[in-house]
Amino acid sequence: MTTTASSSMLSGSNSGEVLRVQVAACTRLLNMLGVLHYSGHVSIRAPGRDQLYIQTRTESRAEVTPDSILLVDFDGNVLEGLPGKPPSELVIHTGIYKARPDVGAVIHNHMPLAAAITMARGARVEIMDFHASRWAAGVPVMREVGHIKTEADGAVLARALGDANALLLRAHGLVLTSESAPAILVDTVHFEDNLKAMKEALAFGGELMPITAEEIARVGEYEDRAHHICKMWNYYAGEGRKANILPDDWDVEL
């Protein structure tokens, strides 16, 4: 079973130029898909350093460019990039990277279904779609309501996330962790699809019938995560080019 995509396949290289392009492309594509709007942000860890690449606080998610991506250290200092500040909830990213050396990319967004499920008493994320088996061990919920803006907030969020790859923020939104920006896009699409499947299944009445542990194990036997990420990323990158969301001179294909 392949569970982790290779860095060469998903990044092409660890150069700052490549990573900036991937953050910008991922941001624009998720805006195209309606996940990121005026708010939300994607980051990539700078390999081997306590630094990350992320967009500025105020730039439109539809217009972010590689040149506008900031290189920021884990204390919030901007090291490279055009004039601008990082997002006000930067500590979501730095808090996770400090606590989870296995995480290579983070997204925070305000997916409506993710916020809504935290407002339904007793509701939890069930695995309805086998592509969501990444979260079969559970999706915790951070119960404290409000923005995440201080280092202490970031540490609380990282503890709430623990070893999971997804965290719901009550009445707020969602945090996902992955190995790369292409993986973040894929995981975000599948997380939303799984919540849609939950909602649609309930519309038929009766109880949900999530896939079983045995079924998830069978999926795992054949899963090739690296191939799947490349396939989906290249598909959405192609759609982004056709829609003039991604400029032709951005080297984004894997």
C-alpha positions in Angstrom: 0.0 0.0 0.0 1.3 3.4 -0.9 0.3 5.9 1.8 2.7 8.8 1.3 3.5 10.4 -2.1 7.2 10.9 -2.9 8.6 14.4 -2.5 10.0 14.3 -6.0 6.7 13.4 -7.5 4.7 16.0 -5.6 7.1 18.9 -5.4 9.4 18.5 -8.5 12.0 20.0 -6.2 12.2 21.7 -2.9 13.2 25.0 -4.4 11.4 28.1 -3.2 10.3 28.9 -6.7 8.5 25.6 -7.1 6.9 25.8 -3.7 5.7 29.4 -4.3 4.1 28.4 -7.5 2.3 25.5 -5.8 1.0 27.6 -3.0 -0.3 30.2 -5.5 -1.8 27.6 -7.8 -3.4 25.7 -4.9 -5.0 28.9 -3.6 -6.4 30.0 -7.0 -7.7 26.5 -7.7 -9.5 26.2 -4.4 -10.9 29.6 -4.9 -12.2 28.4 -8.3 -13.8 25.4 -6.6 -15.5 27.7 -4.0 -13.6 26.5 -1.0 -11.5 29.6 -0.5 -13.2 32.9 -0.9 -12.1 36.2 0.5 -10.5 34.3 3.4 -8.7 31.1 4.2 -5.1 30.2 3.4 -2.7 27.5 2.3 0.9 27.0 3.4 3.9 24.7 2.7 6.7 24.0 5.1 10.1 25.1 3.8 12.0 21.7 3.9 14.7 21.5 6.5 13.9 24.9 8.0 11.6 26.4 10.6 9.9 28.4 7.9 6.9 28.3 5.6 5.5 29.7 2.4 2.1 31.5 2.6 0.1 34.2 0.9 -0.3 37.7 2.3 -3.1 38.7 4.5 -5.0 41.0 2.1 -4.3 39.7 -1.4 -7.3 38.3 -3.2 -7.3 34.5 -3.3 -8.2 34.8 -6.9 -5.1 36.9 -7.8 -2.3 35.5 -5.7 0.9 35.0 -7.6 4.2 33.2 -6.9 6.0 36.5 -6.5 3.6 37.6 -3.8 4.0 34.5 -1.7 5.8 35.2 1.6 8.6 33.2 3.3 7.9 33.4 7.0 9.7 31.9 10.0 7.9 30.2 12.8 8.0 33.4 14.9 6.0 35.2 12.2 8.8 37.2 10.8 8.6 37.8 7.0 11.9 36.8 5.5 11.2 37.1 1.7 8.4 38.3 -0.5 6.7 41.5 -1.6 5.7 44.0 1.1 2.8 42.6 3.1 1.9 40.8 6.3 1.0 37.1 6.6 -2.6 36.1 7.5 -3.8 37.1 10.9 -4.3 33.4 11.8 -0.7 32.4 10.9 -0.4 30.6 14.2 -2.7 27.9 12.9 0.1 27.0 10.5 3.1 27.6 12.8 1.5 25.9 15.7 0.9 22.7 13.6 4.4 22.7 12.0 6.1 23.1 15.4 4.1 20.2 16.9 3.9 17.9 13.8 7.3 17.5 12.0 5.5 15.0 9.7 3.2 17.7 8.2 4.3 19.4 5.0 1.3 21.5 4.1 -1.7 23.1 6.0 -5.0 24.6 4.9 -7.4 26.6 7.0 -10.8 27.4 5.3 -14.3 28.2 6.2 -16.1 25.3 4.4 -19.8 25.8 5.3 -20.5 22.1 5.8 -17.5 21.8 8.1 -18.8 24.6 10.3 -22.3 23.3 10.1 -21.5 19.8 11.4 -20.0 21.3 14.5 -23.4 23.0 15.3 -25.4 19.7 15.2 -25.6 18.1 18.6 -24.0 14.6 18.5 -22.9 14.9 14.8 -19.5 13.7 13.7 -17.7 13.0 10.5 -18.6 9.6 9.2 -16.6 8.0 6.3 -19.1 7.7 3.4 -16.6 7.9 0.5 -13.6 5.6 0.4 -11.5 8.6 -0.6 -12.1 9.9 2.9 -10.5 6.9 4.5 -7.6 9.2 5.4 -9.8 10.4 8.3 -11.2 7.0 9.4 -9.4 7.3 12.8 -11.6 10.3 13.6 -11.9 14.1 13.1 -11.6 16.0 16.4 -13.3 19.3 17.1 -11.8 22.4 18.7 -14.6 23.7 20.9 -13.2 27.1 21.6 -15.1 29.6 19.3 -13.2 32.5 17.7 -10.2 33.4 15.7 -6.9 31.8 16.3 -4.4 34.7 16.6 -2.0 34.2 19.4 0.8 31.7 19.9 -1.1 30.2 22.8 -4.1 29.8 20.5 -1.9 28.0 18.0 -0.6 25.6 20.6 -4.2 24.9 21.8 -5.2 24.1 18.2 -2.2 21.9 17.6 -3.1 19.9 20.8 -6.7 19.6 19.6 -5.5 18.3 16.3 -3.1 15.8 17.9 -2.1 13.1 15.4 -5.1 13.6 13.2 -5.1 15.0 9.7 -8.2 17.1 10.1 -9.6 19.3 12.7 -13.1 21.0 12.8 -13.3 24.4 14.4 -16.6 24.9 16.1 -18.8 27.5 14.3 -15.7 28.5 12.3 -14.4 26.0 9.7 -11.7 23.5 9.1 -8.0 22.7 9.2 -6.4 19.9 7.1 -2.8 18.7 7.1 -1.1 16.9 4.2 2.3 16.3 2.8 2.3 18.9 0.0 0.2 21.6 -1.7 -1.1 19.2 -4.3 -2.1 16.8 -1.5 -3.9 19.6 0.3 -6.0 20.4 -2.7 -6.9 16.7 -3.2 -7.7 16.2 0.5 -9.8 19.4 0.6 -11.9 18.2 -2.3 -12.4 14.7 -0.8 -13.3 16.1 2.7 -16.0 18.3 1.3 -17.3 15.5 -1.0 -17.5 13.2 2.1 -19.6 15.8 4.0 -21.9 16.3 1.0 -22.4 12.5 0.8 -23.4 12.5 4.5 -25.9 15.3 4.0 -27.3 13.7 0.9 -27.6 10.3 2.4 -29.6 11.6 5.3 -32.0 13.2 2.9 -33.2 9.7 2.0 -34.2 9.1 5.6 -33.1 6.3 7.9 -29.6 6.1 9.4 -26.2 6.6 7.8 -24.4 3.6 6.6 -20.7 4.6 6.6 -18.1 2.3 5.1 -16.8 -0.3 7.5 -13.3 -0.8 8.9 -13.0 -3.9 6.7 -14.0 -1.9 3.6 -11.5 0.8 4.5 -8.8 -1.8 4.9 -9.6 -3.3 1.5 -9.3 0.2 0.0 -5.9 0.6 1.7 -4.6 -2.5 0.0 -5.0 -0.9 -3.4 -4.5 2.8 -2.7 -1.7 4.6 -4.6 -1.9 8.0 -3.0 1.0 9.5 -5.0 -0.7 8.5 -8.3 -4.1 9.7 -7.2 -2.7 13.1 -6.0 -0.9 13.6 -9.3 -4.0 12.6 -11.3 -6.3 15.0 -9.5 -3.9 17.9 -9.2 -3.1 17.8 -13.0 -6.8 17.5 -13.8 -7.7 20.6 -11.7 -4.6 22.5 -13.0 -5.8 21.8 -16.5 -9.3 23.1 -15.7 -7.7 26.1 -14.1 -5.7 26.8 -17.3 -8.8 26.5 -19.5 -10.7 28.9 -17.2 -7.7 31.3 -17.2 -7.3 30.8 -13.5 -3.7 29.7 -13.9 -1.4 31.5 -16.3 0.2 29.5 -19.1 3.7 30.3 -17.9 3.2 28.7 -14.4 4.9 25.3 -14.3 2.4 23.5 -12.1 1.9 20.0 -13.7 3.4 17.1 -11.8 
